[in-house]
Amino acid sequence: MSATNGTKLTEEEIKAFGPLAKSIEERRSGGPKVTTAYPSGPPEGMQAYLGPSMFQPHRARQAIRDAHEKKIPPLLGFYAGLSSVPIMRYMAPFGFDVVWIDWEHTSCNVETMTSLVHDAIFMSQGRTIPFVRVPGHDHAAIGFALDAGASIVIPQLETVEEAKHVMSSAKFGTRNRGTRSAPPFRLIPTLTDQGYDGVRDVWQNWNDQAAVMVQIESLAGINNLDAILTECPDIDVVWLGALDCRISMNLPANFGMGSEPEWLEAKAKFYATLKKHNKPLAGFAFAPGEALVEAAREHSMILHSADVMKLLELQQELASARETVKVVVKKQE
C-alpha cells in the first residue's frame, strides 16, 4: 500500500489476500482521496474540523484545543439525555457544535447509540461533533462509541489506574499505550479510510482525531486529578460533575451548587489543577446573556441546551394553559 495508509503490501501478501488486495493496492497508488459523502461549499462551524470522511471522527481534539486557546469561540452543545433517534434527527440540522449522547443514564443499546452518532454527523452535514458518555469504563463500550465515529466522555474517573485503562482502551498502538482493536469493516478501503495527514495510517490519525473527555465526580477524583493528568496527558478536556461530587461528599445535591467550606475548597483545588496542566474545561451553562459570556471565558465547551430541559418547559406551559381556560367554566348557581 502507499505511504498514505501504511506499509506497502508484499507480492506474497497480495497473493495470499487475492484480487481484492491487489485492487486496493492499485487504487491507493493514486494518493489520498476525499469521499463524496462530504459537504460542499465553505465550512460552517465544526465542518472545518471534519476528517477526510464523515465516516471518521471529527478532529475534535484540535477543535477543543483551539477553543481553549481562544482561536475560536467555545463549542456550544446540546445534551441529548433521552437517546431518542427522532429527536436527534430533528435537532441535527440546527448546527450545534457538539451533541452529548448520554449512553450512561439511558437504556440505549449499541445499535441505537450508533444511529444517534451517525445522525448527528450526517444530518448536520458535519457541523456537529457527537460525544458519547459511555456507561462506565468498559473497554468494549469505549470501542463501540469510537468505532461509530464519536468522541467520548468517561464518567466517574477517580484514579490513575482507571485513567490509564480508559486511555488505553481509546487508543491504537503501543506507542500510545493503546489496546483498542481496529474495526476492519468500519471504513471502506480507498473510499473512507484515508489518513487525514496524508502520511500516517488511518488508525494513527484516528488517535489524533477523536477526543477523550473525563468527568471528575468525587472528592477522590479531585484529589487524584493532578496525578491523573500527569500520567495521562492525552486527556483532552475535563468536566467537574458537581452533582455527583456533592452527593459523594455527603452534601445536599442542590443541582451541584453550594457554599459549604469543604465544597469551596474542593472546587478551588479542581480548578487550580486544571490551570496547572493547562487543560480545557467543559460544563453546563444554561443561562443567557452575561452569565453565558462569563462561562465562555472559562470553558472550551458549553452545553447550553438539553432535550430534557425543553420538555420540562411543557409542564409550566400546561399549568399556564389550565389557568387560562378556567374562565370558560360556568359558575354554579
Secondary structure in CASP SS format (residue, H / E / C, confidence):
PFRMAT SS
TARGET T0000
AUTHOR 0000-0000-0000
METHOD secondary structure of the structure
MODEL  1
M C 1.00
S C 1.00
A H 1.00
T H 1.00
N H 1.00
G C 1.00
T C 1.00
K C 1.00
L C 1.00
T C 1.00
E H 1.00
E H 1.00
E H 1.00
I H 1.00
K H 1.00
A H 1.00
F H 1.00
G C 1.00
P H 1.00
L H 1.00
A H 1.00
K H 1.00
S H 1.00
I H 1.00
E H 1.00
E H 1.00
R H 1.00
R H 1.00
S C 1.00
G C 1.00
G C 1.00
P C 1.00
K C 1.00
V C 1.00
T C 1.00
T C 1.00
A C 1.00
Y C 1.00
P C 1.00
S C 1.00
G C 1.00
P C 1.00
P C 1.00
E C 1.00
G H 1.00
M H 1.00
Q H 1.00
A H 1.00
Y H 1.00
L C 1.00
G C 1.00
P C 1.00
S C 1.00
M C 1.00
F C 1.00
Q C 1.00
P C 1.00
H C 1.00
R C 1.00
A H 1.00
R H 1.00
Q H 1.00
A H 1.00
I H 1.00
R H 1.00
D H 1.00
A H 1.00
H H 1.00
E C 1.00
K C 1.00
K C 1.00
I C 1.00
P C 1.00
P C 1.00
L E 1.00
L E 1.00
G E 1.00
F E 1.00
Y E 1.00
A E 1.00
G C 1.00
L C 1.00
S C 1.00
S C 1.00
V H 1.00
P H 1.00
I H 1.00
M H 1.00
R H 1.00
Y H 1.00
M H 1.00
A H 1.00
P H 1.00
F H 1.00
G C 1.00
F C 1.00
D C 1.00
V E 1.00
V E 1.00
W E 1.00
I E 1.00
D E 1.00
W C 1.00
E C 1.00
H C 1.00
T C 1.00
S C 1.00
C C 1.00
N C 1.00
V H 1.00
E H 1.00
T H 1.00
M H 1.00
T H 1.00
S H 1.00
L H 1.00
V H 1.00
H H 1.00
D H 1.00
A H 1.00
I H 1.00
F H 1.00
M C 1.00
S C 1.00
Q C 1.00
G C 1.00
R C 1.00
T C 1.00
I E 1.00
P E 1.00
F E 1.00
V E 1.00
R E 1.00
V C 1.00
P C 1.00
G C 1.00
H C 1.00
D C 1.00
H H 1.00
A H 1.00
A H 1.00
I H 1.00
G H 1.00
F H 1.00
A H 1.00
L H 1.00
D H 1.00
A C 1.00
G C 1.00
A C 1.00
S E 1.00
I E 1.00
V E 1.00
I E 1.00
P C 1.00
Q C 1.00
L C 1.00
E C 1.00
T C 1.00
V H 1.00
E H 1.00
E H 1.00
A H 1.00
K H 1.00
H H 1.00
V H 1.00
M H 1.00
S H 1.00
S H 1.00
A H 1.00
K C 1.00
F C 1.00
G C 1.00
T H 1.00
R H 1.00
N H 1.00
R C 1.00
G C 1.00
T C 1.00
R C 1.00
S C 1.00
A C 1.00
P C 1.00
P C 1.00
F C 1.00
R C 1.00
L C 1.00
I C 1.00
P C 1.00
T C 1.00
L C 1.00
T C 1.00
D C 1.00
Q C 1.00
G C 1.00
Y C 1.00
D C 1.00
G C 1.00
V C 1.00
R C 1.00
D C 1.00
V H 1.00
W H 1.00
Q H 1.00
N H 1.00
W H 1.00
N H 1.00
D H 1.00
Q H 1.00
A C 1.00
A C 1.00
V E 1.00
M E 1.00
V E 1.00
Q E 1.00
I E 1.00
E C 1.00
S C 1.00
L H 1.00
A H 1.00
G H 1.00
I H 1.00
N H 1.00
N H 1.00
L H 1.00
D H 1.00
A H 1.00
I H 1.00
L H 1.00
T H 1.00
E H 1.00
C C 1.00
P C 1.00
D C 1.00
I C 1.00
D C 1.00
V E 1.00
V E 1.00
W E 1.00
L E 1.00
G C 1.00
A H 1.00
L H 1.00
D H 1.00
C H 1.00
R H 1.00
I H 1.00
S H 1.00
M C 1.00
N C 1.00
L C 1.00
P C 1.00
A C 1.00
N H 1.00
F H 1.00
G H 1.00
M C 1.00
G C 1.00
S C 1.00
E C 1.00
P H 1.00
E H 1.00
W H 1.00
L H 1.00
E H 1.00
A H 1.00
K H 1.00
A H 1.00
K H 1.00
F H 1.00
Y H 1.00
A H 1.00
T H 1.00
L H 1.00
K H 1.00
K H 1.00
H H 1.00
N C 1.00
K C 1.00
P C 1.00
L E 1.00
A E 1.00
G E 1.00
F E 1.00
A C 1.00
F C 1.00
A C 1.00
P C 1.00
G H 1.00
E H 1.00
A H 1.00
L H 1.00
V H 1.00
E H 1.00
A H 1.00
A H 1.00
R H 1.00
E H 1.00
H C 1.00
S C 1.00
M E 1.00
I E 1.00
L E 1.00
H E 1.00
S E 1.00
A E 1.00
D H 1.00
V H 1.00
M H 1.00
K H 1.00
L H 1.00
L H 1.00
E H 1.00
L H 1.00
Q H 1.00
Q H 1.00
E H 1.00
L H 1.00
A H 1.00
S H 1.00
A H 1.00
R H 1.00
E H 1.00
T H 1.00
V H 1.00
K H 1.00
V H 1.00
V H 1.00
V C 1.00
K C 1.00
K C 1.00
Q C 1.00
E C 1.00
END
